[in-house]
Amino acid sequence: MASMKIIGITMGDPASIGPEITAKALSDPSVYERCKPLVVGDVPVMEEALKITGLSGKLKIHTIGDVSEALFEYGTIDVYHMGMVDMDKLQRGKVSAMAGNAAFQYVKKVIGLAMDHKIDATVTNALNKEAMNLAGHHYSGHTEIYADYTGTRKYTMMLAHENLRVVHVSTHVSLREACDRVKKDRILEVIRIAHQACRRLGISQPKIGVAGLNPHSGENGMFGREEIEEITPAIQAARDEGIQADGPVPPDTVFSKARGGWYDIVVAMYHDQGHIPLKVVGFVYNQEEQKWDAVAGVNITLGLPIIRASVDHGTAFDQAGTGLASELSLTNAMDYAIRMAETEEME
């Protein structure tokens, strides 16, 4: 037990599915055989989540104000109580400044705990950007919060599902601006980060597929010159450093190749280019039963001085309070966080 890693899990937006899937994930005894989990959030919200998910008779909440007070015992969820939510005002499935502020403060606290080496890795549930901005916290997402509060300048997002991993040259910007950000220096920076990320996951000689920006990777300049002027020079520079980078690979085939084992990771040029294929394989909707069979996938911020893995879905306000939301993505995120923390220790 002493050697297991402490994983700090944010509760997410209190009005979302975050508290419910957290309760469901921590109802699995095997979690406590692999790590020491603690939740950063609000105790009353987590107590309600146990009732909603039908787990109140199986699990109980242990309130803590310091990591040293955690029990890390199956059957008891340790909650680092932040006292941010007025339960009389909380409306599940609704955007509110109160919930947005709470979600932001949970993230800020878990970052602080990791930076102070009180926990070994962080895992985040979804927050609502509109709610967070209503509360006066003007960030476009978790990635930017982590970069700000850890003082990180060079970072990128990695999405992962099974053997498909993707990192991005740009994320939360308009498509027009994303095209302008396809520059050699940034692409090379992301290739290096991708290489290091695979090494941290135990892949000794990572194979990196670099996507093109334009259809057919520009077709030798017929459909755009970014591949010729920016992407290919970045790939060659990476190769000169000993990195196994291939491309630019046409965007409509690179992900299938990665899924087939050609590449350990793909460098995508912009947000949707990377997100769409990951969610096609990770999000499975059962049309006959009119429900999601799986909402899987992990979002990891690379380049930080601390470990951050996250669910790869939103707040799902439409499911909040039903107890039906799947905890699979959160479980996957915890698995990645544990794996990266253990690999980091070996290095």
Protein Blocks (a to p, Z undefined) as FASTA:
>chain_A
ZZpccddddebjfklmklmmmmmmmmpmklmmmbccdddddfklmmmmmmmnopmmmpcc
dddfbfklpgoighiacdddehlacfklpcghiacfklmmmmmmmmmmmmmmmmnopafb
dcdddddfklmmmnopacfbjklmmmmmnopabdcddddehjbccddfbfcdcfklmmmm
mcfklmmmmmmmmmmmmmmnopabacdddddfbehhlnnolnocklmmmmmmmmmmmmmn
opaceddddfklmmmmmmnopambdcdfbfklmmmmmmmmmpccdfklopafbdcddddd
ehiabdcdddfbdfklmlgonlpacfklmmmmmmmmmmmmmmmmmZZ
